[in-house]
Amino acid sequence: MTTTIRRLRRDDAAALCSLRNANRDFLEPWQPVRPDRFFTRAGQRSWIAGLLAGARSGTTEPQVILSDGVPIGQLTLSNIVRANFYSCNVGYWVAQAHTGRGHATAAVAQACALAFDQLGMHRIEAGTLPHNTASQRVLEKNGFTRFGLAPGYLLIAGRWQDHVLFQRLRDAQAPGEAS
């Protein structure tokens, strides 16, 4: 099994539409409420167009997570700010059939390399729901440290929900990385 990430493309709409529909119930507790149109090819094309517009403006870096070249999820570096901040957020999801196999951990590791080595970021932030221990473990394996709790942080599954906040600084080394 080889996990890679690559830039999201317009022609990913069909694969992401299929993945999102097959995993709709699985992902629902972790994501914003989305209109039914979002789960159509046209909805995915529109969503992808918005992410690619963010990529052109330098505020977003949308990626597809692949297992042996086949899409299994999505990852986005968002809220990219330079100037004196050089920081971004990372968010990701993997299809239920592929969870627990190290795909998210590998994808986040590659996203850290992209953010630090190619985009020149100093800091990456991630937030998880307090009970999302699997995602917290992915972040910890990638050298992220918990730094706080944000009450009512994001509108997830139709409610304002608290999030545990994690960050990784450029010079922080993830476990198992060579120095």
Buried (B, 14 or more C-beta within 10 A) or exposed (E): EEBBBEEBEEEBBEBBBBBBEEBEEBBBEBBEEBEEEBBBEEBBBBBBEEBBEBBEEEBBBBBBBBBEEEBBBBBBBBBBBBEEEBBBBBBBBBBBEBBEBBBBBBBBBBBBEBBBEEBEBBBBBBBBBEEBEEBBEBBBBBBBEEEEEEEEBBEBBEEEBBBBBBBBBBEBEBEEEEE
